[in-house]
Amino acid sequence: VGLLNVDGFYNSLLSFIDKAVDEGFISPTARRIIVSAPTATQLVRQLEDYVPEYDEITAKLVWEEVDRLTA
């Protein structure tokens, strides 16, 4: 997820997310999914350089929709 953080527009959101990490509501790995930069050029560069991290919990999630009507 890339945030174009012009003039610090998203600073409050990023601080909120960082606080959620500090309190244990969001994993540090999940936090690193969000990259931000003050210019489009910097943001594109960061997104191009982004390397996803392996997270054991996320890897075990099933994202398929389950048909709950058949049972």
N, C-alpha and C positions, 0 to 999 in steps of 0.2 A: 504494500500500500504506500503510495507516494503522496506526500503533502507538500504543496507549494506554499511555503510559510513566509509569504511576503510581509514585511514589516512586523513579523512576530504574530501574525493573525492567529495561528494555531498554538501559540505558547501555552495558553490555559488548558487546552485539550491535552497537550503533551504532558503538562505537569500533572493533570488528573490521572492520566494513564500511568505515569511514573509512580505516583502515590499508590495506585492500585497494585503495582508491582511490589512496592515496599511493604504493603499490607498483606501480600500473598494472594490477592484475588486474580492476578494475571501473572503468568510465568515470564521470566526474563526472556525466554526464547520467543514467546508470543509477542512480547514488546518489540523485539528486534525486527518484526515483520514490517513495522511502520518506519519509513525513512522520511526525513524532511530536509528541505533546503530552502534558502531564501531566493534562489533564482532557478529558472527553468533549466538552464544549462547544468547547474550543479545537481539538480534533482535527477535529470536524465542520466548523468554520469553515475550517481549513486545507485539508481535502479539497474543500470547496466552491470555494475560491479557487485550487485547483491547476490549473495550465496545463501540459499535456504539452509536452515539448521534442522537436524533430525531431533524430534521430540518424541520420546517413547509413548507418552499419553496420547498425543495427537495422532500418532501413527496407528493406534488401536481403534480410533473412532470409525464408525461405519456411516458413510454419508449417503448411502442408498436409501431411497424412500421405501418403506415397508408397507405393504398392503395390509391394513389392520382389519379389513372386512372379511377376509378369508380366514376361517379358523375351524 
